[in-house]
Amino acid sequence: MAVLSRALSSKAPSCLTKSARLTAARASLASRQVPAVLRAVPACSLARSSGLGLQQLAALNLQTRSLRTTPASWAVQQFKLADIGEGIAEVQLTEWFVKEGQMIKEMDNVCSVESDKASVELTSPYTGKIVKIHHKANATVKVGAILIDVETAGGASAPAAAPVAARAAAAPAAAAPAAAAAVQQFKLADIGEGIAEVQLTEWFVKEGDKVKEMDNLCAVESDKASVELTSPYTGTVKKIYYKVQDTVKVGSVLVDIASGSGAAAAPAAAAPAAPAAAAAPAAASGGSQVQSFKLADIGEGIAEVQLTELFVKEGDMVKEMDNLCSVESDKASVELTSPYTGKVAKIYHKVQDTVKVGSVLFDIQTAGAAPAPAVAAPAAAPVSTPAAAAPVAASRAASAAVSSPGAKAPGVLATPKVRSLAKQMGIDLNTIKGSGAGGRVLQEDLQGAAAQAPAAAAPAAPTAAAPAASASKDRKVDITDNVGKGMVKSMNTALQQPFMALGEEIDMTEMLKLQKHLKDYSLKKYGTKVTVTALMIKAMSLALYDYPIINSKFGPADASPNYYTAFGSHNITIAVDTPHGLMVPNIKDVGNLSVLEIQQEVVRLAKDAQAGRLSLKDMQGGTITLSNIGVIGTKDPRPILYDGQAVIGATGRTMVLPRYNSKMELEPRQIMNIRWVGDHRHLDGATLARFSNAFKQYMENPGEWLLALK
């Protein structure tokens, strides 16, 4: 190293030619011992003396900068907005968590973006310094656009260094470590929607198992969704870091997988220097390359989709981010965009075909050069030594063993709904033979297994009474799901609030007439029906303008002096019954929304809650709650305060009851009961009663809204 440093310095002996300097530099780069003084060699001089073009020399310099040899070896990485699925082509950038000049680590939050379907917090894939932010808050950003530039201390990967190493006199000893299998760490990536941690519910593999790319590794669950995670690597599971039921934070390592990727680079690095003539074809191979575009894992346990539409045909020219096709699962419809610019060379599936995750959808012929190992490997093969070829043969044999036809992927294919049902029924999915595509376990398979269970148990039972005794057995049920744990926590907190409760009777007759008239009109003109829930939410907001203290939260109990916060925005929380449990998202700023806009938000939140897609923004920031539990069926509900809010209201079912009119004549009226519960620390009964009267007035006389609406 000292000799090389002297050779490259400005005071080097004149007997050391520029060509020798370049040869030494290449050898040093191949062994990843690049001295910082390499930057002192004039670029034009190196190009003339070596026969390298300036473009190749620039690549050499870039690799030199990226190697972590000195504090100055930094590279600028561009973090782009990736395709987040569901046909979303652009998002609104709602918040920055960083600023230019700030140091960040991998998995740190960078910004939050929002579409008409979801709100997502994006995390950094790099560790380094933010040198540029390309967009301001509230800007509209298209998929594929650059968000930030991050200056990293990252080194070039082994494959990137291969072309230089193939042309240099690299020592075989330096390449020996690369021949070993590389251990890849599979981390829990950010799965969006503000989720910071998940519960690991099931492992489909164990240490020592062979896995292929796209094989199921494990299932994780948040309070919003259950997701099966697939392997991005082919190899052997070396280490599993968590047990079932552990809580895992985003960015944590889940498994170590020993892959054969390290061996692939070894022959190129270990090959003797190729003649200049042999190097020419490699340099000239920057022509078109065929890239395969596969169906990536789109989460939520989806193992296959139906191809519903093709937007291109073979021979079409496409650009990066152009739409290629749309696919549909039982949870979502997604438009897939091209990651490449080029020509569609081959389409592998027809419309209405079922496509498995990991299958090739298209071959796209691109104008860019292929990754270096694909070009370097054939040139090195004829002259590689038997010793160098051995790891490759072993790697291929291992790969063939893993990918042998008919080998079953680790884990059981099943949707989150089926897994939840199996857990409730006490059925081990590993014992069920799935009748769905690819061996997927369906709900019908569980029902069939449950029907066969008594028959199978009968021969072993000594008496006919045994099954009945087993069925009535007491059992302990642990609350381990996040929704259940969240309910326990929030209800325990609510019991710390001293509360009062009042009830009221609402005559819904006139409101229901109006709703019936508006329902058909809004459906015809706006494509959505107006429900009583939307009308009640708006009436609540109007009453809050009359009594703003109701829209509040009491401060911490140990604060001195005690205080409460009266909120300016009416963020009204609604209760949604879902297969995952009770969900409580909120509609933001109801005071500035029309009844139609409120209805659209109710529909969106209910749909996202059922699918487990509610964002953190949807769940946070509520200021008062309305539970319309009467649609399920109860006469006089008694709610409990939620999330520290000062007031919650719950409505019962509407009943036809006899009531006296102004002439003291009995007539049938549509009557609904409502129960209000308030925080008695800063609210008194008189204020809550006046608020209730205002709500009653707006509900029973909807025509008066014309005077109050802005």
NORTAPE-V173461 format. One record per helix or strand of 2 or more residues. SS is the DSSP state (H for helix, E for strand). FROM is the first residue (numbers start at 0). LEN is the number of residues. If there is no record, write none. Layout:
BEGIN
SS,FROM,LEN / SS,FROM,LEN
END
This chain:
BEGIN
H,1,7 / H,17,13 / H,35,5 / H,42,8 / H,53,13 / E,74,6 / E,89,7 / E,102,2 / E,108,6 / E,118,5 / E,127,6 / E,139,3 / E,145,7 / H,157,10 / H,171,8 / E,181,6 / E,196,7 / E,209,2 / E,215,6 / E,225,5 / E,234,6 / E,246,3 / E,252,7 / H,260,4 / H,265,5 / H,275,9 / E,288,6 / E,303,7 / E,316,2 / E,322,6 / E,332,5 / E,341,6 / E,353,3 / E,359,7 / H,371,10 / H,385,17 / H,415,10 / H,428,3 / H,436,3 / H,442,16 / H,465,6 / H,481,13 / E,498,9 / H,508,18 / H,531,15 / H,547,3 / E,551,3 / E,563,3 / E,571,3 / E,575,3 / E,580,3 / E,585,2 / H,589,3 / H,594,17 / H,615,4 / E,623,4 / H,628,3 / E,646,14 / E,665,14 / H,684,16 / H,701,7
END
